[in-house]
Amino acid sequence: MTPNRLTIVLIGLMGTGKSTVARTLAAHYGIDCLDTDKLVELRADKPVREIFSDDGEPAFRDLESEVLAECLRTPFGAVIAGAGGVVVREENRILLNEARASDGVLVVWLHARPEVLAIRTARGVHRPLLDEDREGTLIRLSEERAPLYTSVSDIVVDVSDRSVESVCTLLIDAIDEALKYGDGSNG
């Protein structure tokens, strides 16, 4: 398997740096970068915040599932920055696990402590789930989603106290090791 056939799916709560890490990894491996939130916004022709307010969370989750399935079918490899809640739906977890079972797909969970994420997400404008109690919501989401993220992950990286550069270096080493052994996973 060659790196240009590699598909890396980044999952984790909002604020873990999935989009930024995805761009860096895609550039390193010379493959496309796909951001599911941006693709959902393009499809809906409005920002995530407006999808939530106008159409509701279920409509957003429907679009999210469609986009994830399309991204996973890319034939040439890509780094996919998954939306924070992509693991909420069982159908998405099944898709991710089926993709992991195929050659060359790795799912990476970028994890961070909720208090770190609360600071990072304060800068964001498209996070409707955090409107009321940012840190409390992140604690709850972290607890609820941790088992779901774990169930679909090949690699887990705590990004709480790491720079983007160190996260990318760590991931490149782990991904290259998985490629070297050709098993498509890193346990």
Secondary structure, 3 states (H helix, E strand, C coil): CCHHHCEEEEECCCCCCHHHHHHHHHHHHCCEEEEHHHHHHHHHCCCHHHHHHHHCHHHHHHHHHHHHHHHHCCCCCEEEECCCCCCCCHHHHHHHHHHHHCCCEEEEEEECCHHHHHHHHCCCCCCHHHCCCHHHHHHHHHHHHHHHHHHHCCEEEECCCCCHHHHHHHHHHHHHHHHHHCCCCCC
